[in-house]
Amino acid sequence: MTDVRHDIASVRHDTASEDALIAKALERFQRGDDAVPRGVRAVIDESWRRCLRNGVHLASKPPTLPRSVAAVMRSLPARSRELREASDAVMEQARTALAGCGTLMALVDAAGVVLRADGDESAVAAAASMGLTLGSNWSEASRGTNGLGTALYLGDQVQVHGPEHFCVGASTWTCTANVVRDPVDETVLGALSVSGPTDAFDPHLPPLVLASAARVRAALAEREDQRRKQLLEHALTMLSRKTTTGLMLFDRRGRLLTADARARAALAALGAARATADAARVQALDICVDPDGSLEQLPFWLRADWLEPVVVGYERIGTVVKIPNTVHAPSREGGLPRYKLRRVIAYIDSRIGDTLSLEDLAGVAGVSRFHFHRQFKKSLGVTPHDYILRARIERAKGLLIESDLTVGEVSGAVGFVDQSHFSHTFRKLTTMTPRNFRNCMTG
């Protein structure tokens, strides 16, 4: 991957002739006369190429009709609303610090939707005339090369100067932007920028952008810490009660916080000991990715009737999993003995990238094919085929998050011969394509 980090402070456009050269390079590029724009920074060149491929309209879009804060907030996902709230202190400071400077600070969510724009009144009004208003979209695909949209695409800081903007409307402005990342999983939640007319832009403002993005992230982290504290307090209350139920506690992102000994023993008996490992995560319990909860996509060892949401006020801050003591039984009546089940699960796990036949699994269990299929389903509630598919997808999730393997390479690594079959199965079991899952989990 091309290294997009660069020294923003070193970007200088000292003369009008230099700007004119860039503007002419863009004109030639847009006409198709110059396949490789000369004198243009690589990060801008690459952005222009994306704009051309995506069919971004060269002319400025008309200003978005004004919308009330309430109307915009109702249309936003929960994570965008939280990002806006976390920026309160930063934007209040910007309103004061940038007053009279001819510049403004803007915040967009991960989709490029403008959440706030504060600062010098004249700059805010001028930006609104260009279409930068509450609820408008400033992604690169929508507005072409611009600080906010290009930073979102790159997942990194960037400065876009005057004529480097792909569309003409912002060609007299300079914008420095940086992304705001989720303090939990590092996904990009949005971007924050300082921008203004080029002749009014202070080259010393970029550090303000970096510091402001860090402050918003810190505010989000503080909120997560508070939720975690509330969740653990709830867990202590439950653990203090006498119960034979195995307990697991997941935060609102589906990450395991703690599991008691009964839960660990129950999952070990089911061949799902990995579910209690450090950093274990259940995507279906991540209310930020899926607010409605795709309970039909729960892993094989988890059942919907074991779940108990933890709600404080009107906010769900996590989930308690209550595993009944009946799960501790060696196996269900007519199922495989526990030691045979563990042996089969371990065999599948160690050969997840290979072809696994019913004959092989029955041989590991030491029973006939017919009896193995019936007893396995009695033990786990799913057929061997369905269990293997889910196990392959669970392994694929880990590879998509933790490795640099391509989707095709991940497909082969978990035992799929055909990538299209892998993608179809992955989407069926997770409601997301492998690529979308990777983007969501890694930012």
C-alpha positions in Angstrom: 0.0 0.0 0.0 1.3 3.4 -0.9 2.4 5.4 2.1 0.0 8.4 2.3 1.7 10.0 5.2 3.5 13.2 4.3 4.6 16.3 6.1 1.6 18.6 5.7 3.5 21.5 7.0 6.0 21.2 4.1 3.2 21.7 1.5 3.8 25.2 0.1 2.4 27.0 -2.8 4.2 30.3 -2.8 3.4 31.8 -6.1 0.4 32.4 -8.3 2.3 30.8 -11.2 2.6 27.5 -9.3 -1.2 27.5 -8.7 -1.7 28.2 -12.4 0.5 25.3 -13.4 -1.6 23.0 -11.2 -4.8 24.3 -12.6 -3.7 23.7 -16.1 -2.5 20.2 -15.2 -6.0 19.5 -13.9 -7.6 20.9 -17.1 -5.4 18.7 -19.3 -6.0 15.7 -17.1 -9.8 16.2 -17.2 -9.7 16.5 -21.0 -7.6 13.4 -21.2 -4.6 15.2 -22.8 -2.2 14.3 -19.9 -2.3 10.8 -18.5 0.2 11.7 -15.9 -0.3 15.2 -14.5 3.1 16.9 -14.2 4.0 18.9 -11.1 1.2 17.4 -9.0 1.7 15.6 -5.7 1.2 11.9 -5.8 -1.6 11.9 -3.2 -3.5 14.5 -5.4 -2.8 12.7 -8.6 -4.2 9.4 -7.2 -7.3 11.3 -6.0 -7.9 12.9 -9.4 -7.7 9.5 -11.0 -10.3 8.1 -8.6 -12.6 11.0 -9.3 -12.3 10.5 -13.0 -13.1 6.7 -12.7 -16.1 7.5 -10.4 -17.5 10.0 -12.8 -17.4 12.9 -10.4 -19.0 16.0 -12.0 -16.5 18.8 -12.6 -18.9 21.6 -11.7 -19.8 22.5 -8.2 -23.0 20.9 -6.8 -25.7 23.4 -5.9 -25.9 24.2 -2.2 -27.9 21.7 -0.1 -31.2 23.0 1.1 -30.9 24.0 4.8 -32.0 21.3 7.3 -32.6 21.5 11.0 -30.2 19.9 13.4 -33.1 17.7 14.6 -33.9 16.5 11.1 -30.3 15.7 10.3 -29.7 13.9 13.6 -32.8 11.7 13.1 -31.4 10.6 9.7 -27.9 9.7 11.1 -26.7 6.3 12.4 -26.0 6.2 16.2 -22.2 6.3 15.7 -22.5 9.5 13.8 -24.7 11.1 16.4 -22.2 10.1 19.1 -19.3 11.5 17.1 -21.1 14.8 16.8 -21.8 14.9 20.6 -18.1 14.0 21.3 -17.0 17.0 19.3 -18.9 19.6 21.5 -15.8 20.9 23.4 -13.6 21.0 20.3 -16.1 22.8 18.1 -16.8 25.3 20.9 -13.1 26.0 21.1 -12.9 26.4 17.3 -15.8 28.9 17.3 -13.7 31.1 19.5 -10.2 30.4 18.2 -11.1 30.9 14.5 -13.4 33.9 14.8 -12.0 36.7 12.7 -9.4 34.4 11.0 -11.5 33.7 7.9 -11.4 29.9 8.5 -13.7 27.3 9.9 -13.6 23.8 11.4 -15.8 21.1 9.9 -16.7 17.5 11.0 -18.0 14.8 8.8 -19.0 11.2 9.6 -17.5 8.1 7.9 -19.9 8.5 4.9 -18.8 12.1 4.4 -22.0 13.7 5.9 -21.3 17.1 7.4 -22.1 17.0 11.2 -20.9 20.4 12.1 -19.1 23.5 10.7 -18.0 26.3 13.2 -15.6 29.1 13.2 -15.4 32.5 11.5 -18.9 33.6 10.5 -17.8 34.8 7.1 -16.0 31.6 6.4 -19.1 29.5 7.5 -21.3 31.6 5.2 -18.9 31.2 2.2 -18.6 27.5 2.8 -22.4 27.2 2.9 -22.6 28.9 -0.5 -20.3 26.1 -1.8 -22.6 23.5 -0.4 -20.8 22.7 2.9 -23.9 22.7 5.1 -25.3 20.5 7.8 -26.3 17.1 6.3 -24.5 17.6 3.0 -22.2 15.0 1.7 -18.5 15.8 1.2 -17.1 12.3 0.4 -14.6 12.2 -2.4 -17.0 10.3 -4.5 -19.6 13.1 -4.1 -17.4 16.2 -4.2 -14.2 15.1 -5.8 -10.8 15.8 -4.3 -11.2 17.7 -1.0 -9.6 17.6 2.4 -12.5 15.9 4.2 -13.4 13.3 1.5 -9.9 12.5 0.6 -8.8 12.0 4.2 -11.7 9.6 4.6 -10.7 7.6 1.6 -7.0 7.5 2.7 -7.7 7.0 6.3 -5.0 9.5 7.0 -4.2 13.2 7.2 -4.1 15.3 4.1 -4.0 18.9 2.8 -5.7 19.9 -0.4 -4.7 23.3 -1.7 -6.7 25.6 -4.0 -6.4 24.3 -7.5 -5.8 20.7 -6.3 -9.5 20.4 -5.7 -11.1 18.4 -8.5 -14.2 20.5 -8.7 -14.1 24.2 -9.4 -16.2 25.4 -6.4 -13.5 25.0 -3.8 -10.5 25.9 -6.0 -9.8 29.1 -4.0 -9.8 27.3 -0.6 -7.2 25.3 1.3 -8.2 22.5 3.6 -6.2 20.4 6.1 -8.0 17.3 7.4 -7.4 14.3 9.6 -9.5 11.2 10.3 -11.1 10.5 13.7 -10.8 6.8 14.6 -12.8 4.7 17.0 -10.8 4.2 20.2 -12.0 0.7 20.4 -11.3 -0.9 17.1 -9.5 1.9 15.1 -12.2 2.0 12.4 -12.6 5.5 10.8 -15.6 7.2 12.3 -15.2 10.5 10.4 -12.9 13.4 9.6 -12.2 16.8 10.9 -10.8 19.7 9.0 -9.7 23.4 9.2 -10.3 25.2 5.9 -10.7 28.6 4.4 -9.8 30.9 1.5 -6.2 30.2 0.5 -5.1 33.8 1.1 -6.5 33.7 4.6 -5.2 30.2 5.5 -2.6 30.1 8.3 0.1 27.5 7.7 0.3 27.0 11.4 -3.3 25.6 11.6 -2.5 22.0 10.7 -1.4 21.1 14.2 -4.8 22.3 15.4 -6.4 19.7 13.2 -4.3 16.9 14.6 -4.9 18.0 18.2 -8.6 18.5 17.7 -9.0 15.0 16.1 -7.1 13.5 19.0 -9.4 15.3 21.5 -12.5 14.0 19.8 -11.1 10.5 20.0 -10.3 11.0 23.7 -13.8 12.1 24.3 -15.1 9.0 22.6 -12.7 6.8 24.7 -13.9 8.4 27.9 -17.5 7.5 26.9 -16.4 3.9 26.3 -14.6 3.8 29.6 -17.8 4.9 31.4 -19.9 2.3 29.7 -17.3 -0.4 30.6 -17.4 0.7 34.2 -21.2 0.5 34.3 -21.1 -2.9 32.6 -18.6 -4.3 35.0 -20.7 -2.9 37.9 -23.7 -4.7 36.5 -21.6 -7.9 36.2 -20.4 -7.7 39.8 -24.1 -7.6 40.9 -24.9 -10.7 38.9 -21.8 -12.6 40.0 -22.6 -11.9 43.6 -25.8 -13.9 43.3 -25.9 -17.7 43.9 -26.5 -19.3 40.5 -25.7 -22.4 38.6 -25.8 -20.5 35.3 -22.6 -19.8 33.4 -22.1 -16.1 32.8 -20.4 -14.2 30.0 -20.3 -10.4 29.6 -19.9 -8.7 26.2 -19.6 -4.9 25.7 -21.8 -3.1 23.1 -19.1 -3.9 20.4 -19.5 -7.6 20.9 -16.2 -8.0 22.7 -15.9 -10.4 25.6 -15.1 -8.6 28.9 -15.3 -11.6 31.2 -16.6 -15.1 31.5 -16.9 -17.2 34.7 -15.6 -20.7 35.3 -19.0 -22.3 34.5 -19.2 -20.6 31.1 -15.7 -21.6 30.2 -16.4 -25.2 31.2 -19.6 -25.3 29.2 -18.0 -23.9 26.1 -15.0 -26.2 26.4 -17.5 -29.1 26.4 -19.0 -27.8 23.2 -15.7 -27.5 21.5 -15.9 -23.7 21.6 -13.1 -22.8 24.1 -11.9 -20.1 21.7 -15.0 -18.1 22.4 -13.6 -17.3 25.9 -10.1 -16.3 24.7 -8.8 -12.8 25.1 -10.1 -10.4 22.5 -12.9 -12.9 21.6 -15.7 -11.1 19.7 -19.2 -11.9 18.5 -20.2 -9.7 15.6 -23.9 -10.3 16.1 -23.7 -8.6 19.5 -22.0 -5.5 18.1 -24.8 -3.0 18.2 -22.7 -0.4 16.5 -22.3 -2.5 13.3 -25.8 -4.0 13.5 -28.1 -2.1 15.9 -31.0 -4.5 15.3 -28.8 -7.5 16.1 -28.6 -10.4 13.6 -29.4 -13.1 16.1 -29.9 -15.6 13.3 -26.1 -15.1 12.6 -25.0 -16.1 16.1 -22.1 -18.6 16.3 -23.1 -22.2 16.7 -22.5 -22.3 20.5 -24.6 -19.3 21.3 -28.4 -19.3 21.4 -30.7 -16.3 21.3 -32.6 -17.3 24.5 -29.3 -17.0 26.5 -29.0 -13.3 25.8 -29.9 -10.5 28.2 -29.3 -6.9 27.0 -27.8 -4.5 29.6 -29.5 -1.1 29.3 -28.7 2.0 31.3 -31.1 4.8 30.8 -32.1 4.4 27.2 -28.8 3.1 26.0 -27.8 -0.5 25.5 -24.2 -0.8 26.8 -23.7 -4.5 26.5 -25.0 -8.1 26.7 -25.0 -10.8 29.3 -24.9 -14.4 28.1 -26.5 -16.9 30.6 -25.5 -20.4 29.7 -27.8 -22.9 31.5 -26.2 -25.7 33.6 -27.8 -28.3 31.3 -25.1 -27.5 28.8 -22.6 -29.1 31.1 -24.0 -32.6 30.3 -21.6 -34.8 28.5 -23.8 -34.7 25.4 -27.5 -34.6 24.6 -29.3 -37.9 24.7 -28.3 -39.9 21.7 -25.4 -37.5 20.9 -21.7 -38.1 20.7 -19.9 -38.7 24.0 -18.1 -35.5 25.1 -14.6 -36.9 24.4 -15.5 -37.9 20.9 -17.1 -34.5 20.2 -14.0 -32.7 21.4 -11.8 -35.0 19.2 -13.9 -34.2 16.1 -14.0 -30.5 16.8 -10.2 -30.4 17.2 -9.8 -32.4 14.0 -12.0 -29.9 12.1 -10.2 -26.9 13.6 -6.7 -28.3 12.7 -7.7 -29.0 9.1 -10.1 -26.1 8.4 -8.3 -25.4 5.1 -8.6 -28.9 3.8 -11.4 -30.9 2.3 -13.3 -32.5 5.2 -15.5 -35.5 4.3 -18.2 -37.1 6.4 -16.2 -40.4 6.2 -13.1 -38.7 7.7 -15.1 -37.2 10.6 -16.9 -40.5 11.3 -13.6 -42.3 11.4 -12.2 -39.8 13.9 -15.3 -40.4 16.1 -15.1 -44.2 15.5 -18.7 -44.6 14.3 -20.5 -45.2 11.0 -21.3 -42.2 8.7 -25.0 -42.6 9.5 -24.6 -42.7 13.2 -22.0 -39.9 13.2 -24.3 -37.5 11.3 -27.2 -38.2 13.6 -25.2 -38.0 16.8 -23.3 -34.9 15.8 -26.5 -33.0 15.2 -27.9 -34.2 18.5 -24.9 -32.9 20.3 -24.6 -29.4 18.7 -27.9 -28.8 17.0 -26.4 -28.4 13.5 -25.3 -30.9 10.9 -21.6 -31.5 10.4 -21.7 -29.7 7.0 -23.3 -26.6 8.6 -20.8 -26.6 11.5 -17.9 -26.8 9.1 -19.2 -23.9 7.0 -19.6 -21.8 10.1 -16.2 -22.8 11.4 -14.6 -21.8 8.1 -16.3 -18.4 8.1 -15.3 -17.8 11.7 -11.6 -18.5 10.8 -12.0 -16.3 7.7 -13.2 -13.4 9.9 -10.0 -13.6 11.9 -7.8 -13.7 8.8 -9.7 -10.7 7.2 -9.1 -8.7 10.3 -5.6 -9.8 11.3 -3.8 -10.5 8.0 -3.0 -8.8 4.7 -4.2 -11.8 2.7 -6.5 -11.0 -0.2 -10.1 -12.2 -0.1 -9.2 -14.9 -2.6 -6.3 -16.0 -0.5 -8.5 -16.1 2.7 -11.0 -18.1 0.7 -8.4 -20.8 -0.1 -6.9 -20.7 3.4 -10.2 -21.7 5.0 -11.0 -24.5 2.6 -13.2 -22.9 -0.1 -12.3 -24.0 -3.6 -14.3 -21.2 -5.3 -14.1 -17.6 -4.2 -17.7 -16.9 -5.3 -18.9 -19.7 -3.1 -16.9 -18.3 -0.2 -18.3 -14.8 -0.7 -21.9 -16.1 -1.0 -21.5 -18.2 2.2 -19.8 -15.4 4.1 -22.6 -13.0 3.2 -25.3 -15.5 4.1 -23.8 -16.1 7.5 -22.8 -12.5 8.3 -25.0 -10.3 6.1 -21.8 -8.6 4.8 -19.4 -9.3 2.0 -15.9 -10.3 3.0 -14.5 -7.0 1.7 -17.1 -4.9 3.5 -16.5 -6.9 6.7 -12.8 -6.2 6.5 -13.4 -2.5 5.9 -15.8 -2.3 8.7 -13.5 -4.1 11.2 -10.2 -2.5 10.2 -11.2 1.0 9.0 
